[in-house]
Amino acid sequence: MSSPSGAAGFDAANRLSEAARDLEVDLTSRQQAMLLQYMHLLNRWSKTYNLSAIRGDESILTHHVLDSLAIVPALARWAGGRIIRALDVGSGAGLPGVVMAIARADWFITTVDSVGKKAAFVRQAAGELGLSNLVSLHGRVERMPAVAAFDLIVSRAFATLTEFTELTEPRLASGGVWVAMKGRPPHDEIAKLPGHRSVFHVEQLVVPGLGAQRCLVWIRPT
């Protein structure tokens, strides 16, 4: 797999390797190469299809890939060694779903997005990267075809916590949880959650090189 060509002086491979160590995510050389190839695909497709406003290797690495990779240790601790099925709602160009699928080949990831070109990109990326554990669906999550329930449902800049959980509740397995990727802790959104859903943890994250607040909001049915 080829590495993306970056700006002068920027070594994407070295930066990725260092960040993975900082995050305590154990990536093989193949997994690192797959993440770099995903960056290359995202950069290339974005020039034609406007998949993301963030362009260039350094920004894509920090704002997309590392932002998504930073959640993997927290999800792995929750999974506790189990093989899990995860749904990434409003996945866009596959964030965090593609990164999760690369970092954890033992998890089964489904992404869904209402924008056809974004779902098509994720399908293309899954094919080129050989991600047999990744499925991309096009459509609104509330209209998804009947599929097996998911142990974990994750979103990144998708909707408010109430909308996120209401739209996806039929897809949540018994004992499953929701995980929302947010910037600052969304105290107002948490306060507005209906009584049959509860936030049981707000987890602060540090994304290498990002310099902005990030957190995970963990929610479960009550």
Buried (B, 14 or more C-beta within 10 A) or exposed (E): BEBBEBEEEBEBBEBBBEBBEBBEBEBEEEBBBBBBBBBBBBBEBBEEBEBBEBEBBBBBBBBBBBBBBBBBBBBBEBBEEEEBBBBBBBBBBBBBBBBBBBBBBEBBBBBBBEBEBBBBBBBBBBEBBEBEBBBBBBEEBEEBEEEEBBBBBBBBEBBBBBEBBBBBBEBBBEEBBBBBBBEEBBEEBBEEBEEEBEBEBBBEBEBBBBEEEBBBBBBBBE
